[in-house]
Amino acid sequence: MKKKAGVKAKSVKQENKIKGIIATHLKTPAEKLKNTDTIESLGGDSLDFVELILAIEEEFQFLIPAEDADKFTNIGELINHVKENLKR
């Protein structure tokens, strides 16, 4: 049971870190972010999206292929992609 709680806590920590990066880049309070938000709904554009991807890649030390990034329709999909890749 402790292992599941530790995994859950790590997942939440990762999500909070990703949301922090998004919030910083888009100058939006992290606590206001919802997984269904899009970069555009948060006032960002395609350049902001590229910068976010680069910042996340740098922070977590792995590449997000452009083919994958192009499929994200909201920040929740981006967050899930990062968390899945961190499990590997």
N, CA, C and O atoms as a printed pandas DataFrame, in Angstrom:
     atom_number atom_name residue_name chain_id  residue_number  x_coord  y_coord  z_coord
0              1         N          MET        A               1    0.817   -1.192    0.000
1              2        CA          MET        A               1    0.000    0.000    0.000
2              3         C          MET        A               1    0.865    1.263    0.000
3              4         O          MET        A               1    0.526    2.249   -0.654
4              5         N          LYS        A               2    1.984    1.232    0.735
5              6        CA          LYS        A               2    2.847    2.403    0.776
6              7         C          LYS        A               2    3.427    2.712   -0.595
7              8         O          LYS        A               2    3.600    3.878   -0.950
8              9         N          LYS        A               3    3.728    1.668   -1.372
9             10        CA          LYS        A               3    4.304    1.883   -2.699
10            11         C          LYS        A               3    3.332    2.637   -3.595
11            12         O          LYS        A               3    3.739    3.554   -4.308
12            13         N          LYS        A               4    2.052    2.267   -3.571
13            14        CA          LYS        A               4    1.055    2.964   -4.387
14            15         C          LYS        A               4    0.944    4.428   -3.976
15            16         O          LYS        A               4    0.824    5.309   -4.828
16            17         N          ALA        A               5    0.984    4.684   -2.681
17            18        CA          ALA        A               5    0.900    6.067   -2.204
18            19         C          ALA        A               5    2.111    6.859   -2.667
19            20         O          ALA        A               5    1.990    8.031   -3.024
20            21         N          GLY        A               6    3.290    6.221   -2.665
21            22        CA          GLY        A               6    4.507    6.885   -3.122
22            23         C          GLY        A               6    4.468    7.189   -4.601
23            24         O          GLY        A               6    4.900    8.258   -5.032
24            25         N          VAL        A               7    3.948    6.248   -5.388
25            26        CA          VAL        A               7    3.822    6.444   -6.833
26            27         C          VAL        A               7    2.846    7.567   -7.118
27            28         O          VAL        A               7    3.102    8.414   -7.974
28            29         N          LYS        A               8    1.727    7.580   -6.407
29            30        CA          LYS        A               8    0.709    8.624   -6.585
30            31         C          LYS        A               8    1.297    9.995   -6.236
31            32         O          LYS        A               8    1.085   10.971   -6.956
32            33         N          ALA        A               9    2.030   10.055   -5.135
33            34        CA          ALA        A               9    2.632   11.322   -4.716
34            35         C          ALA        A               9    3.640   11.811   -5.752
35            36         O          ALA        A               9    3.713   13.007   -6.034
36            37         N          LYS        A              10    4.419   10.886   -6.319
37            38        CA          LYS        A              10    5.393   11.256   -7.342
38            39         C          LYS        A              10    4.686   11.778   -8.588
39            40         O          LYS        A              10    5.130   12.750   -9.199
40            41         N          SER        A              11    3.599   11.138   -8.956
41            42        CA          SER        A              11    2.823   11.550  -10.123
42            43         C          SER        A              11    2.254   12.957   -9.927
43            44         O          SER        A              11    2.294   13.782  -10.840
44            45         N          VAL        A              12    1.734   13.219   -8.753
45            46        CA          VAL        A              12    1.184   14.543   -8.441
46            47         C          VAL        A              12    2.298   15.586   -8.459
47            48         O          VAL        A              12    2.104   16.698   -8.948
48            49         N          LYS        A              13    3.453   15.230   -7.931
49            50        CA          LYS        A              13    4.593   16.150   -7.919
50            51         C          LYS        A              13    5.023   16.484   -9.346
51            52         O          LYS        A              13    5.307   17.639   -9.662
52            53         N          GLN        A              14    5.071   15.450  -10.218
53            54        CA          GLN        A              14    5.428   15.675  -11.612
54            55         C          GLN        A              14    4.407   16.580  -12.296
55            56         O          GLN        A              14    4.773   17.507  -13.019
56            57         N          GLU        A              15    3.130   16.305  -12.061
57            58        CA          GLU        A              15    2.076   17.126  -12.667
58            59         C          GLU        A              15    2.188   18.568  -12.204
59            60         O          GLU        A              15    2.053   19.492  -13.007
60            61         N          ASN        A              16    2.431   18.765  -10.926
61            62        CA          ASN        A              16    2.566   20.124  -10.397
62            63         C          ASN        A              16    3.771   20.840  -11.004
63            64         O          ASN        A              16    3.718   22.041  -11.266
64            65         N          LYS        A              17    4.855   20.097  -11.225
65            66        CA          LYS        A              17    6.048   20.698  -11.821
66            67         C          LYS        A              17    5.759   21.122  -13.265
67            68         O          LYS        A              17    6.152   22.211  -13.686
68            69         N          ILE        A              18    5.072   20.261  -14.019
69            70        CA          ILE        A              18    4.717   20.590  -15.404
70            71         C          ILE        A              18    3.788   21.799  -15.437
71            72         O          ILE        A              18    3.977   22.717  -16.235
72            73         N          LYS        A              19    2.785   21.793  -14.564
73            74        CA          LYS        A              19    1.870   22.939  -14.508
74            75         C          LYS        A              19    2.609   24.213  -14.115
75            76         O          LYS        A              19    2.261   25.300  -14.576
76            77         N          GLY        A              20    3.619   24.084  -13.273
77            78        CA          GLY        A              20    4.429   25.239  -12.898
78            79         C          GLY        A              20    5.167   25.823  -14.090
79            80         O          GLY        A              20    5.255   27.042  -14.239
80            81         N          ILE        A              21    5.700   24.947  -14.941
81            82        CA          ILE        A              21    6.386   25.395  -16.154
82            83         C          ILE        A              21    5.401   26.104  -17.075
83            84         O          ILE        A              21    5.697   27.168  -17.619
84            85         N          ILE        A              22    4.226   25.502  -17.243
85            86        CA          ILE        A              22    3.192   26.107  -18.094
86            87         C          ILE        A              22    2.782   27.463  -17.535
87            88         O          ILE        A              22    2.686   28.445  -18.271
88            89         N          ALA        A              23    2.541   27.508  -16.235
89            90        CA          ALA        A              23    2.102   28.748  -15.591
90            91         C          ALA        A              23    3.143   29.852  -15.740
91            92         O          ALA        A              23    2.802   31.003  -16.013
92            93         N          THR        A              24    4.396   29.500  -15.560
93            94        CA          THR        A              24    5.474   30.478  -15.683
94            95         C          THR        A              24    5.550   31.036  -17.102
95            96         O          THR        A              24    5.649   32.248  -17.296
96            97         N          HIS        A              25    5.504   30.147  -18.088
97            98        CA          HIS        A              25    5.620   30.586  -19.480
98            99         C          HIS        A              25    4.417   31.408  -19.938
99           100         O          HIS        A              25    4.553   32.342  -20.728
100          101         N          LEU        A              26    3.257   31.050  -19.437
101          102        CA          LEU        A              26    2.051   31.750  -19.892
102          103         C          LEU        A              26    1.557   32.799  -18.900
103          104         O          LEU        A              26    0.503   33.407  -19.084
104          105         N          LYS        A              27    2.348   32.995  -17.844
105          106        CA          LYS        A              27    2.016   34.010  -16.830
106          107         C          LYS        A              27    0.577   33.845  -16.315
107          108         O          LYS        A              27   -0.214   34.787  -16.266
108          109         N          THR        A              28    0.289   32.602  -15.937
109          110        CA          THR        A              28   -1.025   32.221  -15.419
110          111         C          THR        A              28   -0.816   31.501  -14.096
111          112         O          THR        A              28    0.099   30.683  -14.001
112          113         N          PRO        A              29   -1.613   31.765  -13.078
113          114        CA          PRO        A              29   -1.450   31.043  -11.812
114          115         C          PRO        A              29   -1.637   29.535  -12.009
115          116         O          PRO        A              29   -2.625   29.102  -12.603
116          117         N          ALA        A              30   -0.695   28.746  -11.516
117          118        CA          ALA        A              30   -0.738   27.285  -11.680
118          119         C          ALA        A              30   -2.026   26.694  -11.116
119          120         O          ALA        A              30   -2.568   25.740  -11.675
120          121         N          GLU        A              31   -2.513   27.251  -10.022
121          122        CA          GLU        A              31   -3.720   26.689   -9.396
122          123         C          GLU        A              31   -4.973   26.906  -10.246
123          124         O          GLU        A              31   -6.001   26.271  -10.011
124          125         N          LYS        A              32   -4.890   27.787  -11.217
125          126        CA          LYS        A              32   -6.037   28.044  -12.103
126          127         C          LYS        A              32   -6.048   27.117  -13.324
127          128         O          LYS        A              32   -7.052   27.036  -14.031
128          129         N          LEU        A              33   -4.932   26.418  -13.570
129          130        CA          LEU        A              33   -4.842   25.556  -14.743
130          131         C          LEU        A              33   -5.716   24.320  -14.592
131          132         O          LEU        A              33   -5.753   23.690  -13.536
132          133         N          LYS        A              34   -6.417   23.989  -15.671
133          134        CA          LYS        A              34   -7.213   22.755  -15.730
134          135         C          LYS        A              34   -6.653   21.911  -16.860
135          136         O          LYS        A              34   -6.158   22.449  -17.851
136          137         N          ASN        A              35   -6.725   20.617  -16.723
137          138        CA          ASN        A              35   -6.191   19.731  -17.748
138          139         C          ASN        A              35   -6.869   19.913  -19.100
139          140         O          ASN        A              35   -6.301   19.559  -20.133
140          141         N          THR        A              36   -8.065   20.456  -19.099
141          142        CA          THR        A              36   -8.796   20.667  -20.354
142          143         C          THR        A              36   -8.429   21.985  -21.032
143          144         O          THR        A              36   -8.876   22.246  -22.149
144          145         N          ASP        A              37   -7.623   22.819  -20.373
145          146        CA          ASP        A              37   -7.189   24.086  -20.965
146          147         C          ASP        A              37   -6.294   23.826  -22.173
147          148         O          ASP        A              37   -5.527   22.864  -22.208
148          149         N          THR        A              38   -6.413   24.696  -23.144
149          150        CA          THR        A              38   -5.500   24.672  -24.287
150          151         C          THR        A              38   -4.517   25.827  -24.135
151          152         O          THR        A              38   -4.742   26.758  -23.361
152          153         N          ILE        A              39   -3.437   25.748  -24.880
153          154        CA          ILE        A              39   -2.471   26.850  -24.849
154          155         C          ILE        A              39   -3.156   28.137  -25.289
155          156         O          ILE        A              39   -2.925   29.204  -24.721
156          157         N          GLU        A              40   -4.001   28.021  -26.307
157          158        CA          GLU        A              40   -4.708   29.201  -26.827
158          159         C          GLU        A              40   -5.687   29.772  -25.806
159          160         O          GLU        A              40   -5.800   30.990  -25.669
160          161         N          SER        A              41   -6.392   28.904  -25.092
161          162        CA          SER        A              41   -7.358   29.394  -24.101
162          163         C          SER        A              41   -6.660   30.091  -22.931
163          164         O          SER        A              41   -7.280   30.848  -22.183
164          165         N          LEU        A              42   -5.362   29.823  -22.788
165          166        CA          LEU        A              42   -4.575   30.460  -21.734
166          167         C          LEU        A              42   -3.826   31.684  -22.247
167          168         O          LEU        A              42   -3.004   32.265  -21.537
168          169         N          GLY        A              43   -4.121   32.071  -23.496
169          170        CA          GLY        A              43   -3.511   33.270  -24.062
170          171         C          GLY        A              43   -2.214   33.023  -24.809
171          172         O          GLY        A              43   -1.525   33.971  -25.187
172          173         N          GLY        A              44   -1.870   31.753  -25.028
173          174        CA          GLY        A              44   -0.635   31.434  -25.722
174          175         C          GLY        A              44   -0.854   31.213  -27.208
175          176         O          GLY        A              44   -1.982   31.173  -27.699
176          177         N          ASP        A              45    0.266   31.072  -27.906
177          178        CA          ASP        A              45    0.212   30.799  -29.340
178          179         C          ASP        A              45    1.180   29.660  -29.672
179          180         O          ASP        A              45    1.713   29.012  -28.772
180          181         N          SER        A              46    1.402   29.424  -30.954
181          182        CA          SER        A              46    2.241   28.294  -31.360
182          183         C          SER        A              46    3.692   28.456  -30.889
183          184         O          SER        A              46    4.347   27.465  -30.564
184          185         N          LEU        A              47    4.190   29.671  -30.848
185          186        CA          LEU        A              47    5.544   29.892  -30.343
186          187         C          LEU        A              47    5.620   29.561  -28.855
187          188         O          LEU        A              47    6.584   28.942  -28.403
188          189         N          ASP        A              48    4.612   29.971  -28.096
189          190        CA          ASP        A              48    4.565   29.625  -26.667
190          191         C          ASP        A              48    4.562   28.112  -26.483
191          192         O          ASP        A              48    5.217   27.586  -25.584
192          193         N          PHE        A              49    3.820   27.418  -27.340
193          194        CA          PHE        A              49    3.741   25.958  -27.249
194          195         C          PHE        A              49    5.120   25.331  -27.474
195          196         O          PHE        A              49    5.530   24.438  -26.731
196          197         N          VAL        A              50    5.824   25.798  -28.491
197          198        CA          VAL        A              50    7.168   25.280  -28.767
198          199         C          VAL        A              50    8.096   25.547  -27.576
199          200         O          VAL        A              50    8.855   24.670  -27.164
200          201         N          GLU        A              51    8.026   26.752  -27.037
201          202        CA          GLU        A              51    8.857   27.090  -25.886
202          203         C          GLU        A              51    8.525   26.218  -24.676
203          204         O          GLU        A              51    9.421   25.824  -23.930
204          205         N          LEU        A              52    7.238   25.916  -24.479
205          206        CA          LEU        A              52    6.834   25.027  -23.386
206          207         C          LEU        A              52    7.411   23.632  -23.566
207          208         O          LEU        A              52    7.941   23.041  -22.625
208          209         N          ILE        A              53    7.305   23.114  -24.779
209          210        CA          ILE        A              53    7.842   21.781  -25.063
210          211         C          ILE        A              53    9.339   21.757  -24.767
211          212         O          ILE        A              53    9.833   20.825  -24.132
212          213         N          LEU        A              54   10.058   22.774  -25.224
213          214        CA          LEU        A              54   11.504   22.839  -24.984
214          215         C          LEU        A              54   11.827   22.924  -23.495
215          216         O          LEU        A              54   12.758   22.270  -23.025
216          217         N          ALA        A              55   11.070   23.718  -22.757
217          218        CA          ALA        A              55   11.305   23.853  -21.313
218          219         C          ALA        A              55   11.029   22.531  -20.585
219          220         O          ALA        A              55   11.760   22.158  -19.667
220          221         N          ILE        A              56    9.984   21.837  -20.994
221          222        CA          ILE        A              56    9.650   20.550  -20.364
222          223         C          ILE        A              56   10.714   19.511  -20.717
223          224         O          ILE        A              56   11.126   18.728  -19.860
224          225         N          GLU        A              57   11.156   19.500  -21.968
225          226        CA          GLU        A              57   12.215   18.566  -22.367
226          227         C          GLU        A              57   13.481   18.807  -21.552
227          228         O          GLU        A              57   14.131   17.864  -21.101
228          229         N          GLU        A              58   13.819   20.068  -21.370
229          230        CA          GLU        A              58   15.015   20.408  -20.596
230          231         C          GLU        A              58   14.864   20.006  -19.133
231          232         O          GLU        A              58   15.785   19.441  -18.543
232          233         N          GLU        A              59   13.728   20.291  -18.562
233          234        CA          GLU        A              59   13.494   19.980  -17.142
234          235         C          GLU        A              59   13.528   18.474  -16.874
235          236         O          GLU        A              59   14.111   18.033  -15.883
236          237         N          PHE        A              60   12.913   17.695  -17.744
237          238        CA          PHE        A              60   12.771   16.260  -17.496
238          239         C          PHE        A              60   13.765   15.408  -18.289
239          240         O          PHE        A              60   13.762   14.183  -18.168
240          241         N          GLN        A              61   14.604   16.038  -19.089
241          242        CA          GLN        A              61   15.688   15.366  -19.808
242          243         C          GLN        A              61   15.229   14.245  -20.739
243          244         O          GLN        A              61   15.790   13.149  -20.724
244          245         N          PHE        A              62   14.217   14.524  -21.542
245          246        CA          PHE        A              62   13.826   13.612  -22.615
246          247         C          PHE        A              62   13.171   14.423  -23.722
247          248         O          PHE        A              62   12.670   15.524  -23.494
248          249         N          LEU        A              63   13.183   13.857  -24.931
249          250        CA          LEU        A              63   12.638   14.560  -26.089
250          251         C          LEU        A              63   11.177   14.203  -26.319
251          252         O          LEU        A              63   10.767   13.057  -26.135
252          253         N          ILE        A              64   10.408   15.190  -26.719
253          254        CA          ILE        A              64    9.020   14.979  -27.123
254          255         C          ILE        A              64    9.007   15.161  -28.644
255          256         O          ILE        A              64    9.119   16.282  -29.139
256          257         N          PRO        A              65    8.871   14.058  -29.380
257          258        CA          PRO        A              65    8.889   14.184  -30.846
258          259         C          PRO        A              65    7.779   15.115  -31.341
259          260         O          PRO        A              65    6.689   15.165  -30.772
260          261         N          ALA        A              66    8.080   15.842  -32.402
261          262        CA          ALA        A              66    7.114   16.788  -32.970
262          263         C          ALA        A              66    5.815   16.082  -33.343
263          264         O          ALA        A              66    4.731   16.650  -33.207
264          265         N          GLU        A              67    5.929   14.826  -33.819
265          266        CA          GLU        A              67    4.724   14.078  -34.192
266          267         C          GLU        A              67    3.805   13.874  -32.986
267          268         O          GLU        A              67    2.582   13.899  -33.119
268          269         N          ASP        A              68    4.404   13.672  -31.807
269          270        CA          ASP        A              68    3.609   13.523  -30.584
270          271         C          ASP        A              68    3.046   14.871  -30.140
271          272         O          ASP        A              68    1.866   14.982  -29.806
272          273         N          ALA        A              69    3.896   15.884  -30.139
273          274        CA          ALA        A              69    3.486   17.214  -29.678
274          275         C          ALA        A              69    2.328   17.753  -30.502
275          276         O          ALA        A              69    1.440   18.424  -29.975
276          277         N          ASP        A              70    2.341   17.456  -31.805
277          278        CA          ASP        A              70    1.279   17.944  -32.689
278          279         C          ASP        A              70   -0.090   17.361  -32.344
279          280         O          ASP        A              70   -1.117   17.914  -32.738
280          281         N          LYS        A              71   -0.108   16.261  -31.619
281          282        CA          LYS        A              71   -1.370   15.582  -31.290
282          283         C          LYS        A              71   -2.018   16.116  -30.001
283          284         O          LYS        A              71   -3.188   15.840  -29.740
284          285         N          PHE        A              72   -1.270   16.869  -29.206
285          286        CA          PHE        A              72   -1.817   17.358  -27.933
286          287         C          PHE        A              72   -2.888   18.404  -28.207
287          288         O          PHE        A              72   -2.641   19.391  -28.900
288          289         N          THR        A              73   -4.079   18.180  -27.659
289          290        CA          THR        A              73   -5.152   19.153  -27.840
290          291         C          THR        A              73   -5.384   19.987  -26.579
291          292         O          THR        A              73   -6.085   20.998  -26.620
292          293         N          ASN        A              74   -4.795   19.559  -25.461
293          294        CA          ASN        A              74   -4.923   20.317  -24.213
294          295         C          ASN        A              74   -3.735   20.008  -23.311
295          296         O          ASN        A              74   -2.939   19.118  -23.610
296          297         N          ILE        A              75   -3.615   20.738  -22.213
297          298        CA          ILE        A              75   -2.442   20.539  -21.363
298          299         C          ILE        A              75   -2.493   19.198  -20.632
299          300         O          ILE        A              75   -1.448   18.663  -20.264
300          301         N          GLY        A              76   -3.673   18.654  -20.420
301          302        CA          GLY        A              76   -3.782   17.346  -19.786
302          303         C          GLY        A              76   -3.108   16.265  -20.613
303          304         O          GLY        A              76   -2.457   15.378  -20.061
304          305         N          GLU        A              77   -3.256   16.329  -21.927
305          306        CA          GLU        A              77   -2.608   15.349  -22.803
306          307         C          GLU        A              77   -1.091   15.498  -22.747
307          308         O          GLU        A              77   -0.366   14.503  -22.754
308          309         N          LEU        A              78   -0.618   16.722  -22.692
309          310        CA          LEU        A              78    0.812   16.976  -22.563
310          311         C          LEU        A              78    1.326   16.412  -21.235
311          312         O          LEU        A              78    2.346   15.724  -21.201
312          313         N          ILE        A              79    0.628   16.702  -20.167
313          314        CA          ILE        A              79    1.019   16.211  -18.839
314          315         C          ILE        A              79    1.054   14.687  -18.818
315          316         O          ILE        A              79    2.015   14.096  -18.325
316          317         N          ASN        A              80    0.023   14.051  -19.345
317          318        CA          ASN        A              80   -0.016   12.586  -19.355
318          319         C          ASN        A              80    1.129   11.998  -20.178
319          320         O          ASN        A              80    1.719   10.988  -19.793
320          321         N          HIS        A              81    1.438   12.625  -21.301
321          322        CA          HIS        A              81    2.541   12.156  -22.145
322          323         C          HIS        A              81    3.858   12.207  -21.365
323          324         O          HIS        A              81    4.637   11.254  -21.386
324          325         N          VAL        A              82    4.093   13.305  -20.692
325          326        CA          VAL        A              82    5.333   13.455  -19.925
326          327         C          VAL        A              82    5.383   12.412  -18.811
327          328         O          VAL        A              82    6.402   11.744  -18.637
328          329         N          LYS        A              83    4.303   12.266  -18.062
329          330        CA          LYS        A              83    4.300   11.302  -16.956
330          331         C          LYS        A              83    4.509    9.873  -17.454
331          332         O          LYS        A              83    5.215    9.097  -16.809
332          333         N          GLU        A              84    3.918    9.518  -18.573
333          334        CA          GLU        A              84    4.101    8.172  -19.149
334          335         C          GLU        A              84    5.561    7.950  -19.535
335          336         O          GLU        A              84    6.115    6.876  -19.299
336          337         N          ASN        A              85    6.175    8.960  -20.122
337          338        CA          ASN        A              85    7.585    8.821  -20.524
338          339         C          ASN        A              85    8.523    8.774  -19.327
339          340         O          ASN        A              85    9.594    8.173  -19.409
340          341         N          LEU        A              86    8.148    9.385  -18.236
341          342        CA          LEU        A              86    8.982    9.346  -17.038
342          343         C          LEU        A              86    8.917    7.988  -16.346
343          344         O          LEU        A              86    9.809    7.649  -15.569
344          345         N          LYS        A              87    7.889    7.221  -16.613
345          346        CA          LYS        A              87    7.761    5.876  -16.025
346          347         C          LYS        A              87    8.748    4.898  -16.658
347          348         O          LYS        A              87    9.106    3.896  -16.040
348          349         N          ARG        A              88    9.188    5.177  -17.874
349          350        CA          ARG        A              88   10.050    4.247  -18.621
350          351         C          ARG        A              88   11.449    4.200  -18.095
351          352         O          ARG        A              88   12.282    3.464  -18.623
